[in-house]
Each structure stands twice: as structure tokens, then as C-alpha cells.
Amino acid sequence: VPPCINKFYILDLQPQNSYVKWCVDQGNTVFLISWANTTPEYSHIGWDDYVQDGIFEATRDVREITGEKKMNAVAWCIGGTILGSALGVMKKRRDSSIGSVTLLTTLLDFSDPGDLGVFLDDEEVKLREAQVSKEGVMSGKNLALGFNMLRSNDLIWSYVVNNYLKGKTPPPFDLLYWN
């Protein structure tokens, strides 16, 4: 389950570092969720929709296609948080179709957001909520800025020093190909 602000193919960019290829090579059948690109027309979509139309429909489809009763799930970032919510609902419904879960870079307890907390205070949250209320979605530019600030040494300063100051051409970086 990828984050709804990213694409599923992040785990399958190149054969030499593809998690999807590795899973298939181990004998697993792999399914990936591809979320729609969010535009203001999607402003009515909420958390429950991601759980219902994303997780629950995907698990139903996987069971239908494979004939298996149980599956393993991998999720990362906010996709893991969505999956965590779905698992809570599934437990209540006594649905055990997901047999194991692996979460990567997933926040489940928001009482301590870690490094992200540096950028989040009540004023910032109110500002972002007002922006989303007005525009229908949070802009990709603001999301990218937030992620860049979390890894500023890798995603900002190394390029400033090496490219701008030293005149070096940055090496190709598959994760940033589309940025």
C-alpha cells in the first residue's frame, strides 16, 4: 500500500533495486495499489474512502483473483497508516484476510511525530487546513517542500554544495527522476 501522495512504482524503479522484482523472485504474487492523482475534484474524498475504496476493495480483488483466503501486506508512509486503520476495522469485523503486515516508515502514533514535529505546530496546522479548505487539496509543491526539509542534507544542501558551489553535475538519482 503506497502513500496516496506517492506512486506505487517507487518500489519498482529499476531491476537492480526493485523490491517488487525481489518479491516475485521469491515466489510471491505482487499486487500494488495505484491511487488517483489528487485534484480539487477529489476534495470530497476522506480517510474512510481510502480505507474502503483502497484497502478493502484491493483485498477483495486479491482474494478473488488468486483464490487465496489470506495475503501478506506491505505498506509505507501514510499508506501504512491507512492500512493500520483498515486493520482495526477488519479486526472488529473478524476479517482475517491479511495474515501478516510489514510497515515501512509508517507513523501510527501521532502523539510524537518525530522530526516532522519540528514543522508542525498549531499555527501551521491551521494554515494548512485553511489552504486545503480553500483549494480542495494540499499542493504537491508544499508536500515536496516538507519532505525536502526532512532530508535537507540529502535533498537540498548536497546539491547546493556540489552543483552550485563546486560545479559538479549531480549523479542520477532514480527516486527524484520525476521531481
GIBELKA-V347580 format. One record per pair of residues at least 4 apart in sequence whose ideal C-beta (glycine too) atoms are under 8 Angstrom apart, sorted by the first residue. I is the first residue (numbers start at 1). J is the second residue. D is the distance in Angstrom with one decimal. If there is no record, write none. Layout:
I J D
I J D
//
This chain:
1 33 5.6
1 54 7.3
1 55 6.7
1 58 7.7
1 73 6.6
1 74 7.3
1 75 3.6
1 76 7.6
1 79 3.9
1 80 6.8
1 82 6.4
1 83 4.8
2 6 5.4
2 7 6.4
2 8 4.5
2 10 6.7
2 11 7.8
2 32 7.1
2 33 6.2
2 34 7.9
2 35 7.0
2 75 7.6
2 76 6.7
2 77 7.5
2 79 4.8
3 76 6.7
3 77 3.9
3 78 4.3
3 79 4.5
4 35 4.5
4 38 7.1
4 50 6.0
4 54 7.7
4 78 6.4
4 79 6.9
4 82 7.2
5 38 7.6
5 77 7.8
5 78 6.7
5 140 7.9
5 143 5.7
6 10 5.9
6 77 6.7
6 79 7.9
7 34 7.2
7 35 8.0
8 12 7.6
8 32 3.9
8 33 6.2
8 34 5.2
8 35 8.0
9 13 6.5
9 32 7.7
10 175 7.0
11 18 6.9
11 19 4.1
11 20 5.4
11 32 7.7
12 18 4.7
12 19 7.0
12 20 4.0
12 21 6.9
12 32 7.9
13 17 6.8
13 18 6.8
13 174 4.5
13 175 7.3
13 177 7.5
14 18 6.3
14 174 5.8
15 21 5.8
17 174 7.5
18 22 6.5
19 23 6.4
20 24 6.4
20 30 5.3
20 32 7.3
21 25 6.1
22 26 6.6
23 28 4.4
23 30 5.1
24 28 6.3
24 29 7.7
24 30 5.8
28 72 7.6
29 66 6.1
31 58 6.9
31 61 7.5
31 62 5.2
31 65 7.8
33 54 5.8
33 58 5.4
33 79 7.6
35 50 8.0
35 54 7.0
36 42 6.9
38 42 4.9
38 45 7.7
38 137 4.9
39 136 7.6
39 137 6.7
40 135 6.3
40 136 3.3
40 137 5.8
41 136 7.5
42 136 7.3
42 137 6.7
43 132 7.8
43 136 3.3
43 137 6.3
45 49 4.7
45 50 7.3
46 50 7.6
47 51 6.6
47 82 7.4
47 85 6.9
48 52 5.9
49 53 5.3
49 54 7.7
50 54 4.7
50 55 7.3
50 82 5.0
51 55 5.3
51 56 6.6
51 82 6.1
51 85 5.4
51 86 4.7
51 89 6.6
52 56 5.2
52 57 7.2
53 57 5.6
54 58 6.2
54 82 6.5
55 59 6.3
55 82 6.4
55 83 6.0
55 86 3.8
56 60 6.4
56 86 6.6
57 61 6.2
58 62 6.3
59 63 6.4
59 71 6.8
59 97 5.3
59 98 6.6
60 64 6.2
61 65 6.0
62 66 5.9
62 68 7.4
62 71 5.4
63 67 7.5
63 68 6.3
63 69 6.7
63 71 7.3
63 97 6.1
66 71 7.6
69 97 6.6
70 96 7.0
70 97 5.9
70 98 7.1
70 99 3.9
71 97 6.5
71 98 6.0
71 99 6.6
72 98 7.5
72 99 6.1
72 100 4.6
72 101 7.6
72 102 7.4
73 83 6.1
73 98 5.0
73 100 7.3
73 101 5.0
73 102 7.3
74 101 7.7
74 102 4.6
74 103 7.9
74 104 7.1
75 79 4.4
75 80 3.8
75 82 7.4
75 83 4.2
75 101 7.2
75 102 7.6
75 103 5.7
75 104 7.3
75 106 6.4
76 80 5.6
76 103 7.1
76 104 3.9
76 105 5.4
76 106 6.3
77 81 7.8
77 104 7.6
77 105 5.4
77 106 6.5
78 82 6.4
78 106 7.9
78 107 8.0
79 83 6.3
79 106 7.7
80 84 6.2
80 103 4.1
80 104 6.8
80 105 7.5
80 106 2.8
80 107 7.9
80 108 7.5
81 85 6.7
81 106 5.9
81 107 6.1
81 108 6.4
82 86 6.5
83 87 6.3
83 101 6.8
83 103 7.4
83 106 8.0
84 88 6.9
84 103 7.3
84 106 7.1
84 108 5.2
85 89 6.8
86 90 6.1
87 91 6.3
87 98 6.6
87 101 6.8
88 92 6.8
89 93 6.3
90 95 4.1
90 96 7.5
90 97 7.3
90 98 6.7
91 95 7.7
103 108 7.6
107 113 6.4
107 114 7.5
107 116 7.7
112 117 7.2
113 117 4.4
113 120 6.3
115 150 5.8
116 120 6.1
116 146 7.9
116 150 6.7
119 124 6.6
119 146 6.3
119 149 6.3
119 150 7.9
120 124 5.6
120 125 6.3
121 125 7.2
122 126 6.3
123 127 6.4
124 128 6.4
125 129 6.2
126 130 6.3
127 131 6.4
128 132 6.3
128 138 6.5
128 142 7.6
129 133 6.1
130 134 6.3
131 135 5.9
131 138 6.6
131 139 7.8
131 142 7.6
132 136 7.0
132 137 6.5
132 138 5.4
135 139 7.1
138 142 5.6
138 143 6.0
139 143 7.1
140 144 6.0
141 145 6.4
142 146 6.5
143 147 6.6
144 148 6.0
144 179 6.7
145 149 6.3
146 150 6.8
147 151 6.9
147 155 7.5
148 152 6.5
148 155 4.6
148 156 5.6
149 156 7.8
151 155 4.7
152 156 4.6
152 157 5.8
153 157 5.3
153 158 6.5
154 158 6.0
155 159 7.6
155 176 7.7
156 160 6.4
157 161 6.0
158 162 5.8
159 163 5.0
159 164 7.3
159 170 5.8
160 164 5.1
160 165 6.7
161 165 5.1
161 166 6.5
162 166 5.2
162 168 4.5
162 170 6.5
163 167 7.3
163 168 6.0
163 169 7.2
163 170 5.4
172 177 7.8
173 177 7.5
//
